[in-house]
Amino acid sequence: MDKYFMKLALNEAYKALQLDEVPIGAVIVKDNKVIGKGYNLRENSKDPTSHAEIIAIRDASRNLGGWRLIDCTMYVTIEPCPMCAGAIINSRLNRLVIGARDIKMGACGSIINITENPKFNHKVKVEFGILEEDCSKIVKNFFRKLRNR
């Protein structure tokens, strides 16, 4: 099922790409049903918090009628930044499945590890590498085209 839900997160990333946003997508799943989804919208919204993960958390919270996303899994195409990792902890997600690492801003193990820090009252089980090549390629191609402009 992980590949299936990561493909849905990639579909969200492609929505961001169509808007000339950094193509990152996220979906949140509970009981094998998508309850939240999002894609980057920082440029279009002019809001630095409009990351795919934050939008997906807001969507899932609305759909569940509360902020605690207990027994939920987030699938995200690229490793979350510190802001998003903090939101993931605060929303009480149980599991985080990441497509590809972010060696410049990754806060789930690449640069720092916020999600599994033993000093926080909540820890998130993190798994990497689901559809890693596809998740990495869409972002690399986006930035390659951006540099060529």
SVG drawing of the C-alpha trace seen along z (x, -y; Angstrom):
<svg xmlns="http://www.w3.org/2000/svg" viewBox="-15 -37 38 39">
<polyline fill="none" stroke="black" stroke-width="0.4" points="0.0,0.0 2.9,-2.4 3.7,-2.6 0.0,-3.3 -0.2,-6.2 3.2,-7.6 1.9,-7.7 -1.0,-9.8 1.5,-12.1 3.4,-12.4 0.1,-13.3 -0.1,-16.2 3.5,-17.2 2.5,-17.3 -0.3,-19.8 2.4,-22.0 4.6,-21.7 1.7,-22.9 1.6,-26.1 5.4,-26.5 5.8,-25.7 8.5,-23.4 6.9,-20.0 6.3,-18.4 3.1,-16.6 1.7,-14.9 -1.2,-12.8 -2.4,-11.6 -4.1,-8.3 -6.1,-6.7 -7.6,-3.2 -6.4,-3.0 -8.4,-6.1 -6.9,-9.5 -8.1,-12.1 -5.8,-14.9 -3.7,-16.1 -1.7,-19.0 1.0,-20.4 3.4,-23.3 1.7,-26.7 4.2,-29.2 4.7,-31.2 1.0,-31.5 -0.2,-32.1 2.7,-34.4 2.7,-32.4 5.9,-30.8 3.9,-28.2 2.1,-26.8 4.1,-23.7 2.5,-20.4 2.8,-18.9 1.1,-21.8 -1.7,-21.9 -2.3,-18.2 -2.3,-18.4 -4.9,-21.2 -7.0,-19.2 -6.9,-16.0 -7.7,-17.9 -10.7,-19.5 -11.9,-16.1 -11.4,-14.4 -12.8,-17.3 -9.8,-17.6 -6.1,-18.4 -4.9,-15.0 -4.0,-12.8 -3.5,-9.7 -3.2,-6.4 -2.5,-8.3 0.3,-8.1 1.7,-10.9 3.2,-10.1 5.4,-13.0 7.6,-13.0 10.5,-14.9 11.8,-14.9 10.1,-17.6 11.8,-20.8 12.1,-21.8 8.8,-23.6 6.9,-20.7 8.6,-18.2 7.5,-20.2 3.9,-20.3 4.0,-16.5 5.0,-16.0 2.4,-18.4 -0.4,-16.8 0.5,-13.4 1.0,-11.5 2.1,-8.0 4.1,-7.3 5.8,-9.3 6.8,-7.7 9.2,-9.8 10.1,-9.4 13.5,-11.1 15.8,-12.8 16.5,-16.5 20.2,-17.0 19.8,-20.8 16.8,-21.2 15.7,-17.6 14.7,-17.5 13.8,-13.8 17.3,-12.4 19.3,-14.1 20.4,-17.3 18.7,-16.9 16.1,-14.5 13.2,-16.3 10.6,-13.5 12.4,-10.9 14.1,-13.2 13.8,-11.4 13.3,-14.7 10.0,-15.4 6.8,-13.9 5.8,-12.4 7.9,-10.4 7.0,-9.5 8.1,-6.3 9.9,-7.4 10.6,-5.4 12.5,-6.5 12.8,-5.4 9.3,-4.6 9.4,-5.6 12.6,-7.5 13.8,-7.9 10.4,-9.3 10.2,-11.6 13.7,-12.9 13.6,-13.3 10.6,-15.6 12.3,-18.1 15.7,-17.8 14.1,-18.4 12.2,-21.4 15.3,-23.1 17.3,-22.3 14.7,-24.0 14.6,-27.0 18.4,-27.4 18.2,-27.3 15.7,-30.2"/>
</svg>
